Amino acid sequence: MTKGGDGMASENVTRRSFVRRSAAGASALALGASGTALGAPQEIKLAVIGTGGRGQHLLRIINNHKARPWLENLPAYRIAAVCDLIADRAAQAAEICKPNHPGVKTYTDFRKMLDAEKPEACIVATDEVNHAPVVIPVLDAGVHCFSEKPIDIAVEKIDAVVKAARKAKGIYQVGYQRRYAPTFQTCMQAIHRGDVGKVLFLQGHWQWSGGLGGRYLDMDNAGCWFLAQACHHADAMAWVMGDVSPLRVGAMGAVTASHANPPLHCAEDHSAIAFEFPGKVIFSYTHLMSCCPQFCGEKLWVYAEKGGIDLIEGMKYPLEGGGEPVRLGEKAPDWDHGTYEELDGFAKHILYGEKPLCGAENARISALMGIMAGRAMYKRAARTWEPTVVAWKELGSTV
């Protein structure tokens, strides 16, 4: 253990060395003499379904080769095709790929694309309501699938994806990038080792200065805003708790902004939510839009018997008089941290036949947490915001 420049003890592992070590350790038995997995492809033929903002962002990362700077043994993704219901958007995505992936074909029907291109892997970055209708056919076709979060916005569709993933020949990975961020991984290791003792309480927020709009505004398209976006934080806290589901949730939400043409079911822009996990561990959370810049940002705090861990800052703090704070990892640079690593991870899992760090079994928890919270704050039939308590068992999930 060394001292960092801020005078605090450091247990930090650099991103490069961490990923190299985890790749080598997890995959050593799968490697042949050449250093690559026996029978593994040297290039992964990739297709992307859904080329809006997030889809194009992922394509830029892959096209610029920034996703693999420290995993030299991985095969390259070869982007073969892109698909979007809006032809112009698919064409824009193909242009993004041109510098390093010329000749990318465009489609507006993903089933035709699967039949014609026969990709080895697909990235699904459609709107949330279309995750399951796309992911299930991709998995059924025997294609490796990386899907953006959440699994979907309806319980029965989440169940259907989980069942499809359980029988699929290919890998199913969900885009909770914090599962791949080295600082989060190091903090979770400390929590699960018991370095701070029993977890007692969880607290967090995600606060933004911009107004809520686009696909997030329509609950029929993205579920409530907590489900569509803050499921990242729900996933992190379920991870803290060992990937167990909460028992119940109480929530309040509100629409405080005026919208010129609001949808029938307009998503909340402010909410306060409290989940109860087994052992009487409460997760208290606020999710706000239109804050002054000074109030914006992420917070994920873990309170425990012997101290606490700040997942965003990568810090471990003792109780009063218990010693010095310890730096566990670099501060998360922005909301997108872990995206490069999760794309690296997807390729690595395909290459080595590994189980993803976030697949159907743990990703279903955060998706169902988002649905629970939405039901607790919003009464759909009456279109009113009335706080109630919703129990996990009331969701009726069959998996």
C-alpha positions in Angstrom: 0.0 0.0 0.0 1.4 3.4 -1.0 0.6 7.0 -0.3 -1.1 8.9 -3.0 -0.4 12.5 -3.9 -3.3 13.6 -1.8 -1.7 12.1 1.3 -4.2 9.3 1.5 -3.3 5.6 1.4 -3.8 4.1 -2.0 -4.8 0.6 -3.1 -5.5 1.7 -6.6 -4.8 -0.6 -9.6 -4.5 1.1 -12.9 -7.1 0.3 -15.5 -4.5 -1.2 -17.9 -3.0 -3.5 -15.3 -6.3 -4.5 -13.8 -7.9 -5.5 -17.1 -4.7 -7.3 -18.3 -4.5 -9.3 -15.0 -8.3 -10.1 -15.0 -8.2 -11.2 -18.6 -5.1 -13.4 -18.1 -6.4 -14.9 -14.9 -9.9 -15.6 -16.0 -8.9 -17.0 -19.4 -5.6 -18.8 -18.8 -7.2 -22.3 -19.1 -8.9 -21.4 -22.4 -5.7 -20.3 -24.2 -3.7 -22.4 -26.6 0.1 -22.1 -27.2 -0.5 -19.1 -29.5 -2.1 -17.1 -26.7 -5.6 -17.2 -28.3 -8.5 -19.3 -27.4 -8.6 -22.6 -29.3 -11.0 -22.3 -32.2 -11.7 -18.6 -31.4 -12.3 -16.2 -34.2 -9.6 -13.7 -35.0 -12.1 -11.1 -35.9 -15.7 -10.7 -34.6 -18.2 -9.9 -37.3 -20.4 -7.3 -35.6 -23.8 -5.8 -36.5 -25.5 -2.9 -34.6 -29.2 -2.6 -34.3 -30.5 0.8 -33.2 -28.3 3.7 -34.4 -29.6 6.7 -32.5 -27.5 8.6 -30.0 -26.3 5.7 -27.9 -25.8 3.4 -30.8 -23.7 5.9 -32.7 -21.7 6.6 -29.5 -20.8 2.9 -29.3 -19.9 2.8 -33.0 -17.5 5.8 -32.6 -15.7 4.0 -29.8 -15.3 0.8 -31.8 -14.4 2.6 -35.1 -11.7 4.7 -33.4 -10.2 1.6 -31.9 -10.3 3.2 -28.5 -12.1 0.2 -27.0 -9.0 -2.0 -27.0 -5.9 0.0 -26.1 -4.8 -2.4 -23.3 -6.1 -5.8 -24.5 -3.7 -6.4 -27.4 -4.6 -10.1 -27.7 -8.2 -9.5 -28.4 -9.6 -9.9 -31.9 -10.8 -6.7 -33.6 -14.5 -6.1 -34.1 -15.4 -5.9 -37.8 -18.5 -3.8 -38.2 -20.4 -5.4 -41.0 -23.8 -3.9 -40.9 -26.0 -1.4 -39.1 -29.8 -1.3 -38.8 -32.3 1.3 -37.8 -36.0 1.9 -38.5 -35.0 5.3 -39.8 -33.0 4.8 -43.0 -31.2 8.2 -42.7 -30.0 7.3 -39.2 -28.6 4.0 -40.4 -26.8 5.9 -43.2 -25.3 8.3 -40.6 -24.0 5.3 -38.6 -22.4 3.8 -41.7 -20.6 7.1 -42.3 -19.2 7.0 -38.7 -17.8 3.6 -39.5 -16.1 4.5 -42.8 -12.6 5.4 -41.6 -11.8 2.0 -40.3 -14.8 -0.1 -41.4 -15.6 0.8 -45.0 -18.4 -1.0 -46.8 -20.8 -1.2 -43.8 -24.2 -2.3 -45.1 -27.4 -0.6 -43.9 -30.8 -2.1 -43.1 -34.1 -1.0 -41.8 -35.2 -4.6 -40.9 -33.0 -6.4 -38.4 -34.4 -9.8 -39.3 -33.3 -9.4 -42.9 -30.0 -8.2 -41.7 -29.5 -11.3 -39.5 -30.4 -13.6 -42.5 -28.2 -11.8 -45.0 -25.1 -10.9 -42.9 -25.0 -13.7 -40.4 -23.1 -11.7 -37.8 -21.3 -13.4 -35.0 -22.4 -10.7 -32.5 -24.9 -7.9 -32.3 -25.2 -4.7 -30.3 -28.8 -3.8 -29.5 -29.2 0.0 -28.8 -32.9 0.5 -29.7 -35.4 2.3 -27.5 -36.1 0.5 -24.3 -39.5 -0.7 -25.3 -37.9 -2.6 -28.2 -35.2 -4.4 -26.3 -36.9 -7.7 -25.9 -38.5 -7.8 -29.4 -35.0 -7.5 -30.8 -32.8 -9.3 -28.3 -34.9 -12.6 -28.3 -34.6 -13.2 -32.1 -30.9 -12.3 -31.9 -30.3 -14.9 -29.2 -32.6 -17.4 -30.9 -30.4 -17.1 -34.0 -27.4 -18.2 -32.0 -25.8 -14.7 -32.2 -23.9 -13.2 -29.2 -25.8 -10.2 -28.0 -24.8 -7.1 -26.1 -28.0 -5.1 -25.3 -28.2 -1.7 -23.7 -30.0 -1.5 -20.4 -32.6 -2.1 -19.0 -33.6 -5.6 -20.3 -37.0 -4.1 -21.1 -39.8 -2.1 -19.5 -42.4 -4.8 -18.9 -42.2 -7.7 -16.5 -43.4 -10.3 -18.9 -40.9 -9.2 -21.6 -38.1 -9.2 -19.0 -39.0 -12.8 -18.1 -39.1 -13.7 -21.8 -35.5 -12.4 -22.3 -34.2 -14.2 -19.3 -35.7 -17.5 -20.5 -34.2 -16.9 -24.0 -30.8 -16.1 -22.5 -30.9 -19.3 -20.4 -31.2 -21.5 -23.4 -29.2 -19.4 -25.9 -26.0 -20.7 -27.5 -24.5 -17.2 -27.6 -23.6 -14.8 -24.8 -26.1 -12.2 -23.5 -24.5 -9.1 -21.9 -26.4 -6.1 -20.6 -24.9 -2.6 -20.8 -24.4 -1.8 -17.1 -20.9 -0.5 -17.7 -20.1 0.1 -14.1 -19.8 -3.7 -13.7 -16.7 -3.3 -15.9 -15.3 -0.1 -14.4 -12.1 -1.0 -12.4 -12.9 1.4 -9.6 -16.3 -0.1 -9.0 -14.9 -3.6 -9.2 -12.2 -2.7 -6.6 -14.8 -1.1 -4.3 -17.1 -4.1 -4.6 -14.3 -6.5 -3.7 -13.6 -4.5 -0.6 -17.3 -4.6 0.4 -17.8 -8.3 -0.3 -14.6 -9.1 1.6 -16.1 -7.4 4.6 -13.5 -4.7 4.8 -16.1 -2.3 6.2 -18.2 -4.9 7.9 -21.9 -5.4 7.4 -23.7 -3.1 5.0 -26.2 -1.0 7.0 -27.6 1.7 4.6 -27.3 2.8 1.0 -27.7 6.3 -0.4 -27.4 7.9 -3.8 -28.6 10.5 -6.3 -28.3 11.4 -9.9 -29.1 15.0 -10.7 -29.0 16.9 -14.0 -29.2 20.5 -15.2 -31.0 19.7 -18.5 -34.7 19.2 -19.0 -36.2 15.7 -19.5 -37.0 15.1 -23.1 -36.7 12.7 -26.0 -37.5 9.0 -25.5 -37.3 9.3 -21.7 -40.3 11.6 -21.7 -42.8 8.9 -22.8 -43.4 6.2 -20.2 -44.8 3.9 -23.0 -41.4 4.1 -24.7 -38.9 4.0 -21.9 -40.8 3.2 -18.7 -40.4 5.8 -15.9 -37.2 7.9 -16.0 -35.8 6.0 -13.0 -36.1 2.7 -15.0 -34.7 4.1 -18.2 -31.7 5.8 -16.7 -31.2 5.3 -12.9 -31.3 1.6 -13.4 -27.5 1.9 -13.6 -27.5 3.0 -9.9 -30.1 0.4 -9.0 -27.8 -2.2 -10.5 -24.8 -0.9 -8.6 -26.6 -1.1 -5.2 -28.0 -4.6 -6.0 -24.4 -5.6 -6.7 -23.4 -4.2 -3.3 -26.0 -6.4 -1.8 -24.8 -9.5 -3.6 -27.3 -9.4 -6.4 -30.3 -10.1 -4.3 -33.6 -8.4 -5.0 -35.2 -5.8 -2.7 -38.2 -6.7 -0.7 -40.3 -3.6 -1.3 -40.1 0.0 -2.4 -41.8 3.3 -1.5 -41.6 6.2 -4.0 -42.8 9.7 -4.7 -42.5 11.2 -8.2 -43.7 14.4 -9.9 -43.8 16.1 -13.3 -42.7 19.7 -12.5 -41.8 20.9 -16.0 -44.3 22.2 -18.6 -44.2 20.3 -22.0 -45.8 21.6 -25.2 -47.0 18.2 -26.4 -46.7 15.8 -23.4 -47.3 12.1 -24.0 -50.3 10.4 -22.4 -48.1 9.0 -19.7 -45.4 11.6 -19.1 -42.4 10.5 -17.1 -41.4 12.0 -13.8 -38.6 14.6 -13.7 -38.2 14.5 -9.9 -38.4 11.5 -7.6 -37.5 10.3 -4.1 -37.3 6.5 -3.7 -36.6 4.1 -0.9 -35.9 0.4 -1.4 -35.7 -2.1 1.4 -33.2 -5.0 0.9 -33.1 -8.1 3.1 -31.5 -7.4 6.5 -33.4 -4.1 6.8 -30.9 -2.4 4.5 -32.5 0.8 3.1 -31.4 2.3 -0.2 -32.5 6.0 -0.3 -32.3 7.7 -3.7 -33.2 10.9 -5.4 -33.4 11.4 -9.2 -33.8 15.0 -10.3 -33.8 17.1 -13.5 -33.4 20.9 -14.0 -31.0 21.4 -11.1 -28.6 24.3 -10.9 -25.1 23.1 -12.0 -23.8 23.1 -8.4 -26.3 20.4 -7.4 -25.7 18.1 -10.4 -23.8 14.8 -10.4 -23.8 11.3 -9.1 -23.6 9.9 -5.6 -23.4 6.3 -4.5 -22.5 5.8 -0.8 -22.4 2.6 1.1 -22.7 2.9 4.9 -21.4 0.0 7.0 -20.4 -1.1 10.5 -16.7 -0.1 10.2 -17.0 2.8 7.9 -18.2 3.6 4.4 -17.3 3.4 0.7 -18.0 6.1 -1.9 -18.3 4.2 -5.2 -18.1 7.3 -7.4 -15.0 8.7 -5.7 -13.4 5.4 -5.2 -12.8 6.1 -1.5 -13.0 4.0 1.7 -13.6 6.0 4.8 -13.3 4.8 8.4 -15.6 5.7 11.3 -14.4 8.6 13.5 -11.0 7.8 15.0 -10.6 4.7 12.9 -7.6 5.7 10.8 -7.0 7.4 7.4 -9.2 7.3 4.3 -8.0 4.9 1.7 -8.2 5.4 -2.0 -9.4 2.3 -3.7 -9.5 3.6 -7.3 -9.7 6.6 -9.6 -12.7 8.9 -9.3 -15.3 8.0 -12.0 -14.6 10.6 -14.7 -18.2 10.9 -15.9 -21.5 9.2 -16.4 -20.1 7.1 -19.2 -17.3 5.4 -17.2 -16.9 1.7 -17.9 -18.2 1.8 -21.5 -14.9 1.2 -23.1 -14.3 -1.7 -20.7 -17.7 -3.3 -21.3 -17.0 -3.3 -25.0 -13.7 -4.9 -24.4 -15.4 -7.3 -22.1 -17.9 -8.4 -24.7 -15.2 -9.2 -27.1 -13.2 -11.0 -24.4 -16.2 -13.1 -23.4 -16.8 -14.1 -27.0 -13.1 -15.0 -27.5 -12.7 -17.0 -24.3 -16.3 -18.3 -23.8 -16.6 -16.4 -20.5 -19.8 -15.6 -18.6 -20.5 -11.8 -18.8 -20.2 -9.8 -15.6 -23.7 -8.6 -16.2 -26.1 -11.0 -17.8 -29.7 -11.9 -17.6 -29.7 -13.1 -14.0 -28.4 -9.9 -12.3 -29.7 -7.4 -14.9 -33.3 -8.6 -14.4 -33.0 -7.3 -10.7 -32.3 -3.7 -11.6 -35.0 -3.7 -14.4 -37.6 -5.0 -12.0 -36.5 -2.4 -9.4 -37.2 0.3 -12.0 -40.7 -1.1 -12.7 -41.4 -1.4 -8.9 -40.4 2.2 -8.4 -42.5 3.4 -11.3 -45.6 1.6 -9.9 -45.0 2.9 -6.5 -45.0 6.5 -7.6 -47.4 6.5 -10.5 -50.9 5.1 -10.9 -51.2 4.4 -14.6 -55.0 3.8 -14.8 -55.7 7.1 -13.1 -52.7 8.9 -14.5 -51.9 10.3 -11.0 -48.7 10.6 -9.0 -49.7 8.9 -5.7 -47.0 7.4 -3.4 -47.5 3.8 -2.3 -45.4 0.8 -1.3 -44.9 -2.0 -3.8 -43.5 -5.4 -2.8 -41.2 -7.4 -5.1 -43.6 -10.4 -5.1 -46.4 -8.1 -6.5 -44.5 -7.9 -9.8 -45.5 -11.4 -10.7 -42.2 -12.3 -12.4 -42.1 -16.0 -13.4 -38.4 -16.5 -13.5 
